[in-house]
Amino acid sequence: MTSRYSAKALLLLGVLLGVLLAGCSSRGELFPAAGNNPIRINSVPTGAEVYVMGEKIGTTPLAISSKDVFPNLYPREKESLYGRITLKKPGCSDLTRTVSSGIIGAGLHARLDCNNGTPPSPGMPKDIPGSGASVEQRLDRIKDLLDKGLITDDEAKKARERILNDL
């Protein structure tokens, strides 16, 4: 009887070992690492410095690894910077975005608020009274941009307030 149970135990152990080894191979990977997904960063105007975890890593347009934004190890004092991208350009306000799955998938397309008269890029909300869009369309557009991770909750609230104040 013991040999029958031992044979079953060995067979089960072999199956489990095969599953574990397949899961560790690159072909059998069940959950691809977030670092395999590049994040594309664009800005209007171009040439904005890109900061991740407080360090400058390049200028726009730029593609970075998700591992840059979500490192496994980082100093405790940089905890507030984890998962965030900051864009800086002289003459423009700094812009910080928290990276979401929407940004990882679609990229970060940012319009910087500059004092140099840079025209707004297509795709950014226009909170101008009488712009031709109905209030409902303008509010829907803000919601879409928020859902895609292109604007923050604070920016969405401010844009919504401006639209409603124009009534």
Contacts in CASP RR format, 6 or more apart in sequence:
PFRMAT RR
TARGET T0000
AUTHOR 0000-0000-0000
METHOD contacts of the structure
MODEL  1
MTSRYSAKALLLLGVLLGVLLAGCSSRGELFPAAGNNPIRINSVPTGAEV
YVMGEKIGTTPLAISSKDVFPNLYPREKESLYGRITLKKPGCSDLTRTVS
SGIIGAGLHARLDCNNGTPPSPGMPKDIPGSGASVEQRLDRIKDLLDKGL
ITDDEAKKARERILNDL
22 28 0 8 1.000
23 29 0 8 1.000
23 30 0 8 1.000
33 67 0 8 1.000
34 66 0 8 1.000
34 67 0 8 1.000
34 70 0 8 1.000
34 104 0 8 1.000
35 65 0 8 1.000
35 66 0 8 1.000
35 67 0 8 1.000
35 70 0 8 1.000
36 66 0 8 1.000
37 66 0 8 1.000
37 104 0 8 1.000
37 105 0 8 1.000
38 63 0 8 1.000
38 64 0 8 1.000
38 65 0 8 1.000
38 66 0 8 1.000
39 63 0 8 1.000
39 64 0 8 1.000
39 65 0 8 1.000
39 66 0 8 1.000
39 69 0 8 1.000
39 85 0 8 1.000
39 99 0 8 1.000
39 103 0 8 1.000
39 104 0 8 1.000
39 105 0 8 1.000
39 107 0 8 1.000
39 108 0 8 1.000
40 61 0 8 1.000
40 62 0 8 1.000
40 63 0 8 1.000
40 107 0 8 1.000
40 108 0 8 1.000
41 50 0 8 1.000
41 60 0 8 1.000
41 61 0 8 1.000
41 62 0 8 1.000
41 63 0 8 1.000
41 64 0 8 1.000
41 85 0 8 1.000
41 87 0 8 1.000
41 107 0 8 1.000
41 108 0 8 1.000
41 110 0 8 1.000
42 60 0 8 1.000
42 61 0 8 1.000
42 107 0 8 1.000
42 108 0 8 1.000
42 109 0 8 1.000
42 110 0 8 1.000
43 60 0 8 1.000
43 61 0 8 1.000
43 87 0 8 1.000
43 89 0 8 1.000
43 95 0 8 1.000
43 109 0 8 1.000
43 110 0 8 1.000
43 111 0 8 1.000
43 112 0 8 1.000
44 110 0 8 1.000
44 111 0 8 1.000
44 112 0 8 1.000
44 118 0 8 1.000
44 120 0 8 1.000
44 121 0 8 1.000
44 124 0 8 1.000
45 89 0 8 1.000
45 92 0 8 1.000
45 112 0 8 1.000
45 114 0 8 1.000
45 116 0 8 1.000
45 118 0 8 1.000
46 59 0 8 1.000
46 60 0 8 1.000
46 61 0 8 1.000
47 59 0 8 1.000
47 60 0 8 1.000
47 61 0 8 1.000
47 89 0 8 1.000
48 59 0 8 1.000
48 60 0 8 1.000
48 87 0 8 1.000
48 88 0 8 1.000
48 89 0 8 1.000
48 92 0 8 1.000
48 95 0 8 1.000
48 110 0 8 1.000
48 112 0 8 1.000
49 56 0 8 1.000
49 58 0 8 1.000
49 59 0 8 1.000
49 87 0 8 1.000
49 88 0 8 1.000
49 89 0 8 1.000
50 56 0 8 1.000
50 57 0 8 1.000
50 58 0 8 1.000
50 59 0 8 1.000
50 60 0 8 1.000
50 62 0 8 1.000
50 64 0 8 1.000
50 85 0 8 1.000
50 86 0 8 1.000
50 87 0 8 1.000
51 57 0 8 1.000
51 85 0 8 1.000
51 86 0 8 1.000
51 87 0 8 1.000
51 88 0 8 1.000
52 64 0 8 1.000
52 68 0 8 1.000
52 69 0 8 1.000
52 81 0 8 1.000
52 83 0 8 1.000
52 84 0 8 1.000
52 85 0 8 1.000
52 86 0 8 1.000
53 68 0 8 1.000
53 69 0 8 1.000
53 71 0 8 1.000
53 74 0 8 1.000
53 78 0 8 1.000
53 81 0 8 1.000
53 82 0 8 1.000
54 78 0 8 1.000
54 81 0 8 1.000
54 86 0 8 1.000
57 64 0 8 1.000
57 68 0 8 1.000
60 87 0 8 1.000
60 110 0 8 1.000
66 99 0 8 1.000
66 104 0 8 1.000
69 83 0 8 1.000
69 84 0 8 1.000
69 85 0 8 1.000
69 99 0 8 1.000
70 82 0 8 1.000
70 83 0 8 1.000
70 99 0 8 1.000
71 82 0 8 1.000
74 82 0 8 1.000
83 98 0 8 1.000
83 99 0 8 1.000
84 96 0 8 1.000
84 97 0 8 1.000
84 98 0 8 1.000
84 99 0 8 1.000
85 96 0 8 1.000
85 97 0 8 1.000
85 99 0 8 1.000
85 108 0 8 1.000
86 94 0 8 1.000
86 95 0 8 1.000
86 96 0 8 1.000
86 97 0 8 1.000
87 94 0 8 1.000
87 95 0 8 1.000
87 96 0 8 1.000
87 110 0 8 1.000
87 112 0 8 1.000
88 94 0 8 1.000
89 112 0 8 1.000
89 114 0 8 1.000
91 114 0 8 1.000
91 115 0 8 1.000
91 116 0 8 1.000
92 112 0 8 1.000
92 113 0 8 1.000
92 114 0 8 1.000
92 115 0 8 1.000
92 116 0 8 1.000
93 112 0 8 1.000
93 113 0 8 1.000
93 114 0 8 1.000
95 110 0 8 1.000
95 112 0 8 1.000
95 113 0 8 1.000
97 103 0 8 1.000
97 108 0 8 1.000
97 110 0 8 1.000
97 149 0 8 1.000
97 152 0 8 1.000
98 152 0 8 1.000
99 108 0 8 1.000
100 149 0 8 1.000
102 148 0 8 1.000
102 149 0 8 1.000
103 149 0 8 1.000
103 150 0 8 1.000
106 148 0 8 1.000
106 149 0 8 1.000
106 150 0 8 1.000
108 150 0 8 1.000
109 121 0 8 1.000
109 123 0 8 1.000
109 150 0 8 1.000
110 150 0 8 1.000
111 120 0 8 1.000
111 121 0 8 1.000
111 124 0 8 1.000
112 118 0 8 1.000
120 126 0 8 1.000
123 145 0 8 1.000
124 145 0 8 1.000
125 138 0 8 1.000
125 141 0 8 1.000
125 142 0 8 1.000
125 145 0 8 1.000
125 151 0 8 1.000
125 159 0 8 1.000
126 133 0 8 1.000
126 138 0 8 1.000
127 138 0 8 1.000
127 159 0 8 1.000
127 162 0 8 1.000
127 163 0 8 1.000
129 166 0 8 1.000
130 166 0 8 1.000
131 138 0 8 1.000
133 141 0 8 1.000
135 163 0 8 1.000
135 164 0 8 1.000
135 166 0 8 1.000
135 167 0 8 1.000
138 163 0 8 1.000
139 160 0 8 1.000
139 163 0 8 1.000
142 151 0 8 1.000
142 156 0 8 1.000
142 159 0 8 1.000
142 160 0 8 1.000
142 163 0 8 1.000
143 156 0 8 1.000
145 151 0 8 1.000
145 156 0 8 1.000
146 152 0 8 1.000
146 153 0 8 1.000
146 156 0 8 1.000
151 159 0 8 1.000
END
